């Protein structure tokens, strides 16, 4: 059986693992995302150590972005206009491939997580779905007929513009590009900036959560109307608040107002908007799925 490496390249930490799938993760390491040279160097050192025991067939990288995921582009594998200090226009895939001498698959962290959920997790039985992560940022991966959506670049679902009633919520938003896009209003740092407290420290009945649910539902309603996904998987640190799921489901039904008459939305909303089955491993397992796709 071929062995694969996976890198979940996050803006806060890198997770590197070796294995074949969720039932066969043989080694894993986690370390902070510091400078590109130091962080990429630690990833290379980990995989060299693992490859000395058993060769790797390919490595997948599921990266924070924006990125260039087009293999035909001269900047393929590059993190582009990220606000992450020191990482703008950083070639991530190239140094990994050169140092380790194996094929490298590369995509956004959310497209990678979506692939992982499609292969092993909460979206195994559907072909068109959305994986949305709500945490330090908000990002979305769209899978259509079993393949991640790419086009001009890749989907940027966290930066869609949603209704913002400033009389109801005067908070300006924190996105450095758009202020009050979905990420600017509903990411983890937005919650902290608005309320002066990290989300995990707020009680379940705090008004932050009804506001959060409404913003996420507004975003999801737009995505449902555009992509018509057969399922929506919501992951990320903010979604660790269990009270959010029922509020989001109810708000989505209210906002759609009976227009979308699919039974999944009308009758089985609890099975339509769901948490990831792979939990915290969705990202690194998605990277392994990218590595598997890299081979013929």
C-alpha positions in Angstrom: 0.0 0.0 0.0 1.3 3.4 -1.0 2.1 5.9 1.8 1.2 9.6 1.6 2.1 12.8 3.4 -0.3 15.5 4.2 0.2 19.1 5.3 -2.6 21.2 6.7 -1.0 24.6 6.3 -2.9 27.0 8.6 -2.2 30.6 9.4 -1.7 29.7 13.0 -0.2 26.2 12.9 1.0 23.5 10.5 -0.2 19.9 10.9 1.9 17.3 9.1 0.9 13.6 8.9 1.8 10.4 7.1 -0.6 7.7 6.4 -3.3 6.4 4.0 -6.5 7.6 5.6 -8.4 8.1 8.8 -7.8 4.6 10.0 -4.1 4.7 9.2 -2.3 7.8 10.4 1.1 6.6 11.3 2.8 9.8 12.4 1.8 13.4 13.0 3.4 16.6 14.1 2.1 20.1 14.8 4.0 23.4 15.1 3.3 27.1 14.9 3.3 29.0 11.6 6.2 31.3 12.0 8.4 32.5 9.1 8.1 30.7 5.7 11.7 29.4 5.8 11.4 28.1 9.4 7.9 26.6 8.9 8.6 24.9 5.6 12.0 23.7 6.9 10.2 21.9 9.9 7.7 20.3 7.5 10.5 19.0 5.2 12.5 17.7 8.2 9.4 15.7 9.4 8.8 14.1 6.0 12.4 13.3 5.5 12.4 11.5 8.8 9.3 9.5 7.9 10.5 8.7 4.4 13.6 7.2 5.8 11.4 4.5 7.4 9.1 4.0 4.3 9.1 6.0 1.0 6.3 8.4 0.4 4.4 8.3 -2.9 3.2 11.9 -2.9 2.4 14.8 -0.5 -0.7 16.9 -0.4 -0.8 20.5 0.9 -4.1 22.1 2.0 -3.1 25.7 2.6 -4.5 28.9 4.0 -4.9 31.4 1.2 -5.6 33.0 -1.1 -3.5 30.6 -3.2 -2.7 29.7 -6.8 -4.1 26.2 -7.4 -3.7 26.1 -11.2 -1.0 23.5 -12.2 -0.5 25.3 -15.5 0.3 28.6 -13.8 3.9 29.8 -13.3 3.0 30.6 -9.7 1.2 27.3 -8.9 1.6 26.4 -5.3 2.0 30.0 -4.1 0.2 31.7 -1.3 -0.7 35.0 -2.9 -2.5 38.0 -1.3 -2.7 36.7 2.3 -2.9 39.2 5.1 -0.6 36.8 7.1 2.5 38.8 7.8 5.6 37.6 5.9 3.7 35.0 3.8 2.5 37.1 0.8 3.7 35.6 -2.5 5.3 32.6 -0.8 6.0 29.5 -2.9 4.9 26.7 -0.6 4.6 23.7 -3.0 7.8 24.3 -4.9 10.3 24.0 -2.0 8.4 20.9 -0.6 8.5 19.1 -4.0 12.2 20.0 -4.6 13.4 19.0 -1.1 11.5 15.7 -1.0 11.5 14.6 -4.7 7.8 13.5 -4.8 4.7 14.8 -6.5 2.8 17.4 -4.6 -0.9 18.1 -4.7 -1.9 21.6 -3.7 -5.2 23.4 -3.0 -6.9 25.6 -0.4 -7.3 24.3 3.1 -11.1 24.2 2.7 -11.0 22.4 -0.6 -8.7 19.9 1.0 -11.0 19.4 4.0 -14.0 19.1 1.6 -12.2 16.3 -0.3 -11.5 14.5 3.0 -15.1 14.7 4.0 -16.1 13.5 0.6 -13.8 10.5 0.6 -14.2 9.5 4.3 -16.6 11.7 6.2 -19.9 13.5 6.2 -20.3 13.9 2.4 -19.5 10.4 1.2 -23.0 9.9 -0.2 -23.3 13.2 -2.2 -21.6 14.6 -5.2 -22.2 18.4 -4.8 -21.7 20.0 -1.4 -20.0 22.8 0.5 -17.5 22.6 3.3 -17.4 25.9 5.2 -14.9 26.5 8.1 -15.6 29.2 10.6 -12.6 30.0 12.8 -9.7 32.4 12.6 -11.1 33.2 9.2 -14.1 31.9 7.1 -13.4 29.8 4.0 -15.5 27.6 1.8 -14.7 24.7 -0.4 -17.2 23.8 -3.1 -17.3 20.2 -4.6 -19.3 19.7 -7.7 -19.8 16.2 -9.1 -17.0 15.0 -6.8 -14.4 17.6 -7.8 -13.3 20.8 -6.1 -14.5 24.0 -7.8 -11.7 26.0 -9.5 -12.1 28.8 -12.0 -10.5 32.2 -12.1 -8.8 31.2 -8.8 -10.8 29.3 -6.2 -14.0 30.1 -4.3 -13.8 32.8 -1.6 -17.0 32.1 0.3 -15.9 33.9 3.4 -15.6 37.2 1.5 -19.2 37.3 0.1 -21.1 40.5 1.0 -24.1 39.9 3.2 -26.8 42.3 4.6 -25.4 44.4 7.4 -28.0 46.3 9.4 -25.9 48.8 11.3 -28.8 49.9 13.5 -28.9 46.3 14.7 -25.2 45.6 14.6 -23.0 48.8 14.4 -19.8 46.8 14.4 -17.7 47.9 11.4 -16.1 44.5 10.6 -12.5 43.4 10.7 -11.7 42.2 7.2 -8.6 44.2 6.0 -10.0 44.2 2.4 -13.8 44.5 2.9 -14.5 45.3 6.5 -18.0 43.8 6.8 -17.9 40.7 4.5 -19.0 37.4 6.0 -15.5 36.8 7.5 -15.3 40.4 8.7 -18.5 40.0 10.7 -18.6 36.4 11.7 -15.1 34.9 12.1 -13.7 34.1 15.5 -11.6 37.4 15.7 -14.7 39.3 14.7 -16.6 37.9 17.6 -13.7 38.8 20.0 -13.4 42.3 18.5 -17.2 43.0 18.7 -17.7 41.7 22.3 -14.3 42.1 23.9 -14.1 38.4 24.7 -13.1 35.3 22.9 -16.0 33.3 21.7 -15.2 30.2 23.8 -15.5 32.3 26.9 -19.0 33.6 26.1 -22.0 31.7 27.7 -24.3 29.7 25.4 -27.2 32.2 25.9 -25.0 35.3 25.0 -26.5 37.5 22.2 -23.3 36.9 20.2 -24.6 33.5 19.2 -27.9 34.5 17.7 -26.1 37.2 15.8 -23.5 34.7 14.6 -26.1 32.3 13.5 -28.0 34.9 11.5 -24.8 36.0 9.6 -23.8 32.5 8.8 -27.4 31.7 7.7 -27.4 34.7 5.4 -24.2 33.5 3.8 -25.4 29.9 3.5 -28.7 31.0 2.0 -26.8 32.8 -0.8 -24.6 29.7 -1.3 -27.7 27.4 -1.5 -29.2 29.6 -4.1 -26.0 29.8 -6.2 -24.6 26.3 -6.0 -27.6 24.2 -4.9 -25.4 21.9 -2.7 -26.8 18.5 -1.6 -25.2 19.0 1.9 -23.4 21.7 3.9 -20.7 20.7 6.3 -19.7 23.4 8.9 -16.4 23.1 10.6 -13.8 25.2 12.4 -13.4 26.4 16.0 -16.4 28.7 16.2 -18.7 25.8 15.2 -17.6 24.0 18.4 -20.5 25.9 20.0 -23.2 23.3 19.8 -26.0 25.8 20.2 -25.1 27.3 16.8 -26.3 24.4 14.6 -30.0 24.5 15.5 -30.1 28.3 15.3 -28.4 28.3 11.9 -30.8 25.6 10.5 -33.8 27.5 11.7 -32.5 30.8 10.3 -31.8 29.2 6.9 -35.3 27.8 6.7 -36.7 31.2 7.7 -34.6 33.1 5.1 -35.4 30.7 2.3 -39.1 31.1 3.2 -40.2 28.0 1.5 -38.7 28.9 -1.9 -36.4 25.8 -2.1 -38.7 22.9 -1.7 -36.1 20.1 -1.6 -37.0 17.6 1.2 -33.4 17.9 2.6 -34.1 21.6 3.4 -37.8 21.4 4.3 -38.0 18.1 6.2 -34.4 16.9 7.0 -32.5 20.1 7.8 -30.7 18.3 10.6 -29.1 16.0 8.0 -28.5 18.8 5.6 -26.4 21.3 7.7 -24.0 19.1 9.6 -20.6 19.1 11.4 -17.6 17.3 9.8 -17.4 13.6 10.5 -13.6 13.8 10.5 -13.5 16.4 13.3 -10.2 18.1 13.8 -8.5 15.8 11.4 -10.5 17.0 8.3 -7.8 19.3 7.2 -4.8 17.0 7.3 -6.8 14.1 5.9 -8.0 16.3 3.1 -4.3 17.0 2.4 -3.7 13.2 2.2 -6.7 13.0 -0.2 -5.0 15.7 -2.3 -1.8 13.6 -2.3 -3.8 10.5 -3.5 -5.3 12.6 -6.3 -1.9 13.7 -7.4 -1.0 10.2 -8.6 -2.5 8.7 -11.8 
